[in-house]
Structures are given as C-alpha cells and as structure tokens.
C-alpha cells in the first residue's frame, strides 16, 4: 500500500514595504494654525488669568465666540493640567 503525498500549496511572498527617503527624525513638522472659536477663547482666558468668570466670558463673547462654547472652554481652561 502506497500513500500519496500531496504537495503543499506554495506560500505567496509578502509584499515589500517601501521605505521613505527621509528618516522619521528628519520629517518636516508642520505647525497647525489654531484660529477657531476654542483657540480664540483660550487665548482670551490666558491673557487675563485673574479675571472673574463673568468678565472672561463676556470678553470671549465680544470676540465672537458663542456663549455656550465660551462657558465650556472656560471650565476646561480653568481645570487644565498645566497650571503654574
């Protein structure tokens, strides 16, 4: 009695990954401009850190930030982790 040996299917080679010409350390870092309502509010709060809440919110609203956005962002700014 002979046993037939079936050949195993050939494995396909994995596609080669191409390396970028520049190393990760030399990649150009682009600075993201922050000019939205949140950034505007944080800038106002940062300029006057000792201002009362109502004054800071009023200044943000005068600068064109929605009142509810200003309230939310003031709270987040107040409880941020980078206080000095």
Protein Blocks (a to p, Z undefined) as FASTA:
>chain_A
ZZdddddddddddddddddfbdfklpccdddddfbfklmmmmmmmmmmmbcfklmmmmmm
mnopafklmmmmmmmmmmpckbZZ
